[in-house]
Amino acid sequence: MRIPLSELPPLTGPLRAEALLAWLRTSDSEALEHLWARADELRREGVGDEVHLRGLVEISNRCVRQCAYCGLRASNGGVSRYAMSDEEILECARKIRDFGWGTAVLQSGEDPAFTGERVEALVRGIKAETGLAITLSLGERTEEELRAWKRAGADRYLLRFETSDRALFERIHPPLPGRECDRLALLRLLREIGFEVGSGVMVGIPGQGFESLARDLELFAELELDMIGLGPFIAHPDTPLGATPPPLPPDQVPATVDMAFRVLALARVQRPEANLPATTALATLDRQQGRVLGLKRGANVVMPNVTPLHHRARYNIYPNKASSNETAESTRALIVGQLASIGRTVAVGPGPSQAFRRRTQGAGGGLP
Ligand code: SAH
């Protein structure tokens, strides 16, 4: 649909679903150039030119869930499973600190070996020794655990709602037997507990229509997210969605890097002061330019992988993941070079979102 720039709504957010839909659907190249430029401008005004690097540690690929999109799903027998020891994780945190970055992100499948108490001790240990900001991305956990981790010093939590289309979500993300699964309620709880809260979606999930994608973007604003992570859906052959995709609806969102950029740019319009990563999924579909274009179209964060080389190839949420056969040092060198090539600098310090600072410190911030 070639809706020309002159007929599109102005990019002053937060936008409502109808306006978002027009921007998601247009194929007008002038309009898209305008969207990229506006997202870049809002990024500069909202969060500046510095890029925050977050060291990503994939602490376990074990998972009890059966997500239809994810290669780590419990019933995928083709995965060689690993879980890092506490000492190995601490070693990664030291490396992040020595690189001069301010945040460690611990991510995993839903692995019962990482009990509430164990994660609590891990968070305390990392904090005490490195002083890093700590982001957790460990899936759906109990209120008691989340509160304990916050008390132990965890700063942020990432939990994507994946799609606002409830029926689609239930098809691709079955609950544990006898349990409810309401990620939006969990996100509200995380916020109430005092975490900096991140969420996001996959773009182009089979069965995802444009209207629900517009609603996803509306929700980014309604949830007042501090961090928004998103990337294209990438089919994994050993998953139900990859092996036997369902019949696609007529308004299926394409799972392309271009569509993901569009959602990223619109996420910046929705939340000018949030932290938005140029994700690994973008870098996976466009090895040369995915990260750099993400940073030019709204993103201000990169999450370089620091998982030890002997583990990282096994954290296969989707195939051919970028950086899966590099060391932390080579990933770092690559990303620092990419930043320099576009005139962006590496931020120093923990780098909470401007949105979070405003909420907790009053206008203008005050944190380093
Ligand atoms: N177990 C944690 C961490 C999951 S990995 C959790 O569920 O929150 C982080 C993100 O990777 C997921 O939220 C999902 O959006 C994304 N992801 C998983 N499988 C994917 C796939 N096949 N293609 C693209 N993104 C995927």
Boltz pocket constraint, residues with backbone or C-beta under 6 A from the ligand:
constraints:
  - pocket:
      binder: B
      contacts: [[A, 69], [A, 70], [A, 71], [A, 107], [A, 108], [A, 109], [A, 110], [A, 137], [A, 138], [A, 139], [A, 140], [A, 158], [A, 159], [A, 160], [A, 162], [A, 201], [A, 202], [A, 231], [A, 232], [A, 233], [A, 234], [A, 235], [A, 236], [A, 281], [A, 317], [A, 318]]
      max_distance: 6.0
